[in-house]
Amino acid sequence: MKIEPIEPGCTYHIYNRGNNKQTVFFDEKNYKFFIRRMNDYLTIIGDVYAFCLMRNHYHIVIRIKDKEDLPEKYQINPSQVFSNLFNSYVKLVNLTTNRSGSLFEKNFERKKITTEAYLKEVILYVHLNPFKDKGLRNCSDYPYSSAVQFKTGNYHWVKTEFVIDLFGGRENFWYMHEIGLNRRRGFDETEFD
């Protein structure tokens, strides 16, 4: 199967998981290192709108800069920055856990986001991801997700203003997250319309 190239000026949902669905983030230090590396690497080539790091996988929503705004060495192949990020992380994990070889499945997945509605859907999906197997009450309770940024401001490099505007304001942003949470909990408020 041919891998679609990452194109300048486009928005993507980037994700991958551990080989055989194995753990890729072993402790808090791993999560924090990966988040720092996202800031170091990804802001070179784009604007991060959302992310979530789970025990055995990750999600990133990013808009790649226009070609003329990219550093020259990444204008042809912006995906090299992702390789640099992931390789940096794998080297750390292999060194600190006395392991060798690949940590993630062979190629990271990428889905081009072509509409505003789809972008909102993906951001919600990414922020709600921890609720599959975590007993959390609010999106901002999970520390390894950009959802916490919208409450705390910890990850200043996440483009929160753009995302808030996309959802029509802060109140609607959190309202849409609450609707998503209610659906995951088995409650569909449309039953009462």
Protein Blocks (a to p, Z undefined) as FASTA:
>chain_A
ZZddddehiacddddddehhiafbfbfklmmmmmmmmmmmmmmnmccfbdcddfkbccdd
dddddfklpcfklmmmmmlmmmmmmmmmmmmmmmmnopgdjfbdfbdcddddfbfklmmm
mmmmmmmmmmmmpccfbfklpmkbfklmmmnomammbcfklmmmmnopaklmmmmmmmmm
mmmnopafklmZZ
